[in-house]
Amino acid sequence: MARQHTALGVPLLRENEPIGVIVLARRRVQAFTPKQIELVTTFADQAVIAIENVRLFDQVRQRTDDLSESLQQQTATADVLKVISRSAFDLQTVLETLARSAAELSGSKRGVIFLRDGDLFRFQAMSYADANPEWIQYLKDHPQKAGQNSAIARSISSGQIVYVPDVLADPQIDMPATALAGIRAVLAVPLLRDGKVEGIMALSRSIPGTFDARQIDLVQTFADQAVIAIENVRLFDEVQARTRDLTESLQQQTATADVLKVISRSAFDLQPVLDTLVESAARLWRGLIWRRLHARKVTSIFARAHMASLHSSWIT
């Protein structure tokens, strides 16, 4: 500054707000001419345009990236919903699809799902893009539970999303190297039904780092889908069991009604009654009725069962 005697400052204005300044200086004392000032002002205006173009370009690029990521997430979600609709009662396929999609879209190395079994949470499904057999076997042999020193155990205990940026830097994480298997960052999201933790979806990365809010929301969406899939299978199993019970009850009532009809028509003709009894029993239990006719002789009376599964009828 000691050698500079004349200076010119021209502001960079955007909507009358200064965003910068161009400064020119001379060692000699000599005023800048109006033409020179006008030229520098033109350069300042060009600088503002260039800055604005870069800002707009960055905005457009960011917006494009956001739209691309959003489209990718929506596409993945649609793919998951297709799998669920096609495999509504194939829980394993649905869970593996959810784990894989959550891992891919959150930039994770692995996605794992644990489901409740009493007080334990057992390994159920994972994304197999990076499947380490020893690590998978460890997960199968060591179910998770509340009170353990892991991110998953914390999520089980709290029912909240748990995020650990670096498991090696967390003094409360105490797990063997086999369990970590190169894992550094972990995100554990609970699968909640009626406020109760029914499972955990865990995402892991091989380098320390953060999961952003959008990624966490996405994983939460997949966790919610897992809860819906589990509930659908549970309800389906209940309906199937109830249907089997009702079918068996109806078969028994029908057989009883058939026997009562024969008895009413042939009250004093034993053979038709016994034939009907055996045929009904065979239909229900494939059984035989044995009747002792004599102290030293046992005669087997077989029904003339017209069952498609027997393909024959016989009497001895």
C-alpha positions as CSV (number, residue, x, y, z in Angstrom):
1,M,0.0,0.0,0.0
2,A,2.9,2.4,0.6
3,R,3.7,2.4,-3.1
4,Q,0.1,2.9,-4.2
5,H,-1.1,6.5,-4.5
6,T,-4.2,6.3,-6.6
7,A,-7.0,3.7,-6.3
8,L,-10.3,3.0,-8.0
9,G,-13.0,0.8,-6.4
10,V,-16.0,-0.4,-8.5
11,P,-18.7,-2.4,-6.8
12,L,-20.1,-5.6,-8.2
13,L,-23.8,-5.0,-7.8
14,R,-26.6,-7.5,-8.1
15,E,-30.1,-6.0,-7.6
16,N,-28.4,-3.0,-6.0
17,E,-26.7,-5.2,-3.4
18,P,-22.9,-5.3,-3.4
19,I,-21.6,-8.8,-3.8
20,G,-17.9,-7.9,-4.5
21,V,-15.6,-5.1,-5.7
22,I,-13.0,-4.6,-8.3
23,V,-10.0,-2.6,-7.1
24,L,-7.4,-0.9,-9.3
25,A,-4.4,0.9,-7.9
26,R,-1.5,3.0,-9.3
27,R,1.9,3.9,-7.9
28,R,1.7,7.3,-9.3
29,V,-0.7,10.1,-8.4
30,Q,-3.0,10.2,-11.5
31,A,-6.8,10.2,-11.6
32,F,-8.6,7.6,-13.6
33,T,-10.4,9.0,-16.6
34,P,-14.2,8.7,-17.1
35,K,-13.5,6.3,-20.0
36,Q,-11.3,4.1,-17.8
37,I,-13.9,4.1,-15.0
38,E,-16.6,3.2,-17.5
39,L,-14.5,0.4,-18.8
40,V,-13.9,-1.0,-15.3
41,T,-17.6,-0.6,-14.5
42,T,-18.3,-2.7,-17.6
43,F,-15.9,-5.4,-16.4
44,A,-17.6,-5.3,-13.0
45,D,-21.0,-5.8,-14.6
46,Q,-19.5,-8.7,-16.6
47,A,-18.2,-10.2,-13.3
48,V,-21.6,-10.0,-11.8
49,I,-23.1,-11.8,-14.8
50,A,-20.5,-14.5,-14.6
51,I,-21.0,-14.9,-10.8
52,E,-24.8,-15.1,-11.3
53,N,-24.4,-17.6,-14.1
54,V,-22.3,-19.9,-11.9
55,R,-24.8,-19.5,-9.1
56,L,-27.7,-20.3,-11.3
57,F,-25.8,-23.2,-12.8
58,D,-25.0,-24.6,-9.3
59,Q,-28.7,-24.2,-8.4
60,V,-29.8,-26.0,-11.5
61,R,-27.3,-28.8,-11.0
62,Q,-28.3,-29.2,-7.4
63,R,-31.9,-29.2,-8.4
64,T,-31.2,-31.8,-11.1
65,D,-29.2,-33.9,-8.6
66,D,-32.1,-33.7,-6.2
67,L,-34.6,-34.6,-8.8
68,S,-32.5,-37.5,-10.1
69,E,-32.1,-38.8,-6.5
70,S,-35.8,-38.4,-5.9
71,L,-36.6,-40.2,-9.1
72,Q,-34.2,-43.0,-8.2
73,Q,-35.7,-43.3,-4.7
74,Q,-39.3,-43.4,-6.2
75,T,-38.3,-45.9,-8.7
76,A,-36.7,-48.1,-6.0
77,T,-39.8,-47.7,-3.9
78,A,-42.0,-48.7,-6.8
79,D,-39.8,-51.7,-7.4
80,V,-40.2,-52.7,-3.8
81,L,-43.9,-52.3,-3.9
82,K,-44.0,-54.5,-7.0
83,V,-42.1,-57.2,-5.2
84,I,-44.4,-57.0,-2.2
85,S,-47.5,-57.2,-4.5
86,R,-46.1,-60.2,-6.3
87,S,-44.7,-61.9,-3.2
88,A,-47.2,-60.6,-0.6
89,F,-46.9,-63.8,1.5
90,D,-43.2,-64.6,0.7
91,L,-41.7,-62.6,3.6
92,Q,-38.1,-63.6,3.0
93,T,-38.2,-62.3,-0.6
94,V,-39.8,-59.0,0.5
95,L,-37.3,-58.4,3.4
96,E,-34.3,-59.2,1.2
97,T,-35.6,-56.7,-1.4
98,L,-36.1,-54.0,1.2
99,A,-32.6,-54.6,2.7
100,R,-31.0,-54.4,-0.7
101,S,-32.9,-51.3,-1.8
102,A,-32.3,-49.5,1.5
103,A,-28.5,-50.2,1.3
104,E,-28.2,-49.1,-2.4
105,L,-30.1,-45.8,-2.0
106,S,-28.4,-44.8,1.2
107,G,-25.0,-45.5,-0.1
108,S,-24.4,-48.3,2.4
109,K,-22.2,-51.3,2.1
110,R,-24.7,-53.7,3.7
111,G,-28.3,-53.8,4.8
112,V,-29.4,-56.3,7.4
113,I,-32.8,-57.0,9.0
114,F,-33.3,-58.6,12.4
115,L,-36.8,-59.8,13.6
116,R,-38.0,-60.4,17.1
117,D,-38.0,-63.9,18.6
118,G,-39.1,-63.5,22.2
119,D,-36.5,-61.2,23.8
120,L,-34.0,-61.9,21.1
121,F,-33.7,-60.3,17.6
122,R,-32.4,-62.9,15.1
123,F,-30.8,-62.3,11.7
124,Q,-33.5,-62.6,9.0
125,A,-32.4,-61.0,5.8
126,M,-29.6,-58.9,4.2
127,S,-28.5,-57.4,0.9
128,Y,-26.0,-59.9,-0.5
129,A,-24.0,-57.5,-2.7
130,D,-21.1,-58.0,-0.2
131,A,-21.9,-61.2,1.5
132,N,-19.1,-62.4,3.9
133,P,-20.0,-66.0,4.9
134,E,-18.1,-65.8,8.2
135,W,-19.9,-62.5,9.0
136,I,-23.3,-63.9,8.1
137,Q,-22.7,-67.0,10.2
138,Y,-21.7,-64.8,13.1
139,L,-25.0,-62.9,12.8
140,K,-26.9,-66.1,12.8
141,D,-25.1,-67.5,15.8
142,H,-25.3,-64.2,17.9
143,P,-28.8,-62.8,18.0
144,Q,-29.1,-59.2,19.2
145,K,-30.9,-58.1,22.4
146,A,-31.3,-55.0,24.5
147,G,-28.4,-54.2,26.7
148,Q,-25.7,-55.2,24.4
149,N,-22.9,-52.8,23.3
150,S,-24.1,-52.2,19.7
151,A,-26.1,-49.7,17.7
152,I,-28.7,-52.3,17.1
153,A,-29.1,-53.0,20.8
154,R,-29.5,-49.3,21.4
155,S,-32.3,-49.1,18.9
156,I,-33.9,-52.1,20.4
157,S,-33.8,-50.6,23.9
158,S,-34.9,-47.1,22.9
159,G,-37.2,-47.8,20.0
160,Q,-35.5,-44.9,18.2
161,I,-33.3,-44.4,15.2
162,V,-29.7,-44.8,16.3
163,Y,-26.8,-43.5,14.2
164,V,-23.1,-44.1,15.0
165,P,-20.7,-42.1,12.6
166,D,-17.7,-44.3,13.6
167,V,-18.0,-47.4,15.7
168,L,-14.3,-47.5,16.3
169,A,-14.4,-44.0,17.9
170,D,-17.5,-44.8,20.0
171,P,-16.3,-46.0,23.5
172,Q,-19.7,-47.7,24.2
173,I,-19.4,-50.0,21.1
174,D,-17.6,-53.1,22.3
175,M,-17.8,-55.8,19.6
176,P,-15.3,-58.3,18.2
177,A,-13.7,-57.8,14.8
178,T,-15.8,-60.6,13.3
179,A,-18.9,-58.8,14.2
180,L,-17.7,-55.5,12.8
181,A,-16.2,-57.0,9.6
182,G,-14.9,-53.7,8.3
183,I,-17.9,-51.7,9.5
184,R,-17.4,-48.1,10.5
185,A,-20.6,-46.1,10.2
186,V,-23.9,-47.7,11.3
187,L,-27.6,-46.6,11.1
188,A,-30.2,-48.7,13.0
189,V,-33.9,-48.1,12.4
190,P,-36.5,-49.9,14.5
191,L,-39.4,-51.8,12.9
192,L,-42.3,-50.6,15.1
193,R,-45.8,-52.0,15.4
194,D,-48.1,-50.5,18.0
195,G,-45.1,-48.8,19.6
196,K,-43.3,-52.2,20.1
197,V,-40.0,-53.0,18.4
198,E,-40.6,-56.0,16.1
199,G,-37.3,-55.8,14.3
200,I,-34.4,-53.7,13.3
201,M,-33.1,-52.6,9.9
202,A,-29.4,-51.8,10.1
203,L,-27.3,-50.1,7.4
204,S,-23.5,-50.0,7.5
205,R,-20.6,-48.4,5.7
206,S,-17.0,-49.3,5.5
207,I,-15.8,-45.7,6.0
208,P,-16.8,-43.2,8.8
209,G,-19.3,-40.6,7.8
210,T,-22.8,-39.3,8.2
211,F,-26.2,-40.3,6.9
212,D,-28.1,-37.2,5.8
213,A,-31.7,-36.6,6.7
214,R,-33.0,-37.7,3.3
215,Q,-31.3,-41.0,3.5
216,I,-32.5,-41.6,7.0
217,D,-36.1,-40.8,6.0
218,L,-35.7,-43.2,3.1
219,V,-34.6,-46.1,5.3
220,Q,-37.4,-45.3,7.7
221,T,-39.8,-45.7,4.7
222,F,-38.4,-49.1,3.9
223,A,-38.6,-50.1,7.6
224,D,-42.3,-49.2,7.6
225,Q,-42.8,-51.3,4.5
226,A,-41.1,-54.2,6.3
227,V,-43.6,-53.8,9.2
228,I,-46.5,-53.9,6.7
229,A,-45.1,-57.0,5.0
230,I,-44.7,-58.8,8.4
231,E,-48.2,-57.9,9.4
232,N,-49.6,-59.1,6.1
233,V,-48.0,-62.4,6.5
234,R,-49.2,-62.7,10.1
235,L,-52.8,-62.0,9.1
236,F,-52.6,-64.3,6.2
237,D,-51.3,-67.2,8.4
238,E,-54.2,-66.5,10.9
239,V,-56.7,-66.6,8.1
240,Q,-55.2,-69.8,6.7
241,A,-55.3,-71.4,10.1
242,R,-58.9,-70.3,10.7
243,T,-59.9,-71.5,7.2
244,R,-58.4,-75.0,7.9
245,D,-60.2,-75.2,11.3
246,L,-63.5,-74.3,9.7
247,T,-63.0,-76.7,6.8
248,E,-62.2,-79.5,9.2
249,S,-65.2,-78.7,11.3
250,L,-67.5,-78.6,8.3
251,Q,-66.2,-82.0,7.1
252,Q,-66.8,-83.5,10.5
253,Q,-70.4,-82.1,10.6
254,T,-71.1,-83.3,7.1
255,A,-69.9,-86.8,7.9
256,T,-71.9,-86.8,11.1
257,A,-75.1,-85.7,9.2
258,D,-74.5,-88.5,6.6
259,V,-74.2,-91.1,9.3
260,L,-77.4,-89.9,11.0
261,K,-79.3,-90.1,7.7
262,V,-78.3,-93.7,7.1
263,I,-79.1,-94.7,10.7
264,S,-82.5,-93.1,10.4
265,R,-83.2,-95.0,7.1
266,S,-81.6,-98.3,8.2
267,A,-82.1,-98.4,11.9
268,F,-82.3,-102.2,12.0
269,D,-79.9,-103.0,9.1
270,L,-76.4,-103.1,10.7
271,Q,-74.3,-103.4,7.5
272,P,-75.3,-100.2,5.8
273,V,-74.8,-98.3,9.0
274,L,-71.3,-99.8,9.5
275,D,-70.4,-99.2,5.9
276,T,-71.4,-95.5,6.2
277,L,-69.5,-95.1,9.5
278,V,-66.3,-96.6,8.0
279,E,-66.6,-94.6,4.8
280,S,-67.1,-91.4,6.8
281,A,-64.2,-92.2,9.1
282,A,-62.0,-93.1,6.1
283,R,-62.8,-89.7,4.5
284,L,-61.9,-87.9,7.6
285,W,-59.1,-90.0,9.2
286,R,-58.7,-92.9,6.7
287,G,-59.5,-95.1,9.7
288,L,-61.1,-98.5,10.1
289,I,-63.9,-99.6,12.5
290,W,-63.3,-102.9,14.1
291,R,-66.2,-104.9,15.6
292,R,-65.7,-107.9,17.8
293,L,-68.3,-110.5,16.6
294,H,-67.0,-113.5,18.5
295,A,-64.7,-114.1,21.4
296,R,-62.4,-116.2,19.2
297,K,-63.0,-114.5,15.9
298,V,-62.5,-110.9,14.9
299,T,-64.0,-109.9,11.6
300,S,-62.9,-106.8,9.8
301,I,-65.7,-104.8,8.2
302,F,-64.5,-102.5,5.5
303,A,-66.6,-99.8,3.9
304,R,-67.1,-99.5,0.2
305,A,-65.2,-96.2,0.3
306,H,-65.5,-94.3,-3.0
307,M,-62.5,-92.1,-2.4
308,A,-60.5,-90.7,-5.2
309,S,-57.4,-91.1,-3.1
310,L,-58.0,-94.9,-2.6
311,H,-58.9,-95.6,-6.2
312,S,-60.6,-98.9,-5.1
313,S,-63.3,-100.4,-2.9
314,W,-63.0,-103.7,-1.1
315,I,-64.7,-105.9,1.5
316,T,-63.2,-108.8,3.5
